[in-house]
Amino acid sequence: MRKATRQITLSIFLAVGTVFSQPDSRFRPFDWVVYKGGNEVTTITEGYTYAYLGTQSGGIKRLNLFGSYFEEPLTVAQGIKSNNINAVHFDKITGLLWVATTNHVQFSNSREGNWFPIDLQSIGLSRFDTVRRIGSSKRFVWLEARSSYIKIDNSSGFLIGIFPNPDEMGIEWSSGKFRDETELNKILMNFSFFDGWVYNGNQLIDGYGRVTGISSGFLGKHGNVYLASNDGTIFLGTKTMQAFSPIYTGLRNNDVNTILGDDDYLWVGSQDFINSKGISKFDTKTLTSEFYSFEEVINMYPTPIYSFFYHKNNLYAGGDGLILYFNSKENFWRTLGPDRGIPSADIINLYGNDTHLWIGSSQGLDRLSISTLRTDDAGIKNIFSNVSVNEIDSVDNCIWFGTSSGLVIYSSIDSKLMKMEDIGRKNFSQPLFNVTSICENDNAIYVLCDIGIVKFDIIEREWDIVLNSAVYRNANAMSMGINKKFIFLGLKDGLMKINKRSGLVREYFFPFLKNVNDIYINGKQIWLGTSNGLVKFLWKRDL
């Protein structure tokens, strides 16, 4: 009878909690996924299938125990209150996953979504308290706070009592921040480290001589040993092999300013180069990344990344007054700066061909010779002086320039500049300013500007307004992506999807999106470069 009552109680609480636990009831737990660097690991626990590693800013990383690879993380996109995880614990008795963040403890029976939140003040803690560790016994869950232990029911979350010390034995604790645990210290002294890492008895030293501390460690049930350093590196070892190997959680970038699709990969660049520390080549199938660190790669100067262009095994990344050039075939980097004629401005957009690379910056337009990697004036540079060139694209032997002062079209054949009226009839009177995106799809060119979205029909040679900016509240639209049926707009506070035929608008204004800086559509997946990280959206489930 007691067990049945507890099951009913749990079901009621989970049903009520679900209303508050998911971003939107239309979506499954992993229809939205946020990938970002997590900084240091603060807490570790082991479940049936995964080891769960709570991070300082990247949510919970899930390491598959049978393949030693990471799967989709648990973040605010799955309903967790914050990506800053203080404690995580898997209760093997109930199968519930418990998570502690600022002001809340949450639990989930699916361990993916359906999170039920418990306010810390409702169980006797103050808003200044932090849950440092979570543990469980056969019937209860224990929360270790600043100066007390909170005992709660392991299936409903009901408060049982507050104690200076636990009143029962046999509590299994997940890890918190490293505190020189005796058993873990013995393992550190006896284990070896691979990939150039060394333990000096107090700290970890990587292959480049950089020193970092230990943030957390955990002893698993099947001989697995988990260790994490303050710089975010995660190590997995076994008592049989007595050795630690570093494993990587996928994307290390904290924010994403620009993305470039290349087959099954995404090139990822960040504006915050201090925390993100480099450029990632992210594998969208395995969720792993090849990371090119500013600190570790020769001839790679640290810079914010504003734009990418990839052509014939060569990657060009636009930064602050420079371009990072990568030859993927020969695997080497070069920094192209003022000595090559690169303007001392933000390189906002890049577009090229076999002979030249067009450079759009916050101060104008330049062109780089591919053969010499030096600027080569096309004769039109002065026309764009002190004008922000936001977008560059090629259509029918013409180069289209989207600028702060409007749209300019350059004929490669005739070497002349044209206005939009020169190539087709304009069916509206308003001028275009602040052109930020140009997309070609289904015999039409879509231009995002201050008045909204305008379309040029290539066959009919006519210009029309497709969407007025009032539809998105005259907000600053930052990016655009188009497929056969829909237009996707990236805004400062979310994403908008517009049906091209019916004009039906769907809004996705979730806190985890923030600034949507770039959009890449790949079949049923949409990848968003946001100020909160790289976001994947399975958009076809919400038609």
Buried (B, 14 or more C-beta within 10 A) or exposed (E): EEEEEBEEBBEEBBEEBBEEBBBEEEBEBBBBBBBBBBBBBBBBBBBEEBBBBBBBBBBBBBBEBEEEBBBBBBBBBBBBBBBBBBBBBBBEBBBBBBBBBBBBBBBBBEBBBBBBBBEBEEBBBEEEBBBBBBBBBEEBBBBBBEEBBBBBBBBBBEBBEBEEEBEEEEBBBBBBBBEEBEEBBEBBEEBEBEEEBEBEEEEBBBEEEEBBEBBBBBBBEEEBBBBBBBBBBBBBBBBEEEBBBBBBBBBBBBBBBBBBBBEEBBBBBBBBBEEBBBBBBBBBEEBBBEBBBBEBBEEBBBBBBBBBBBBEEBBBBBBBBBBBBBEEEEEEBBBBBEEBBBBEBBBBBBBBEEEBBBBBBBBBBBBBBBEEBEBBEBEBBEBBEEBBBBBBBBBEEBBBBBBBBBBBBBBBEEEEBBEBEEBBEBEEEEEBEBBBBBBBBEEBBBBBBBBBBBBBBBEEEEBBBBBEBEBBEEBEBBBBBBBEEBBBBBBBBBBBBBEBEEEEBBEBEBEBBBBBBBBBBBEEBBBBBBBBBBBBBBBEEEE
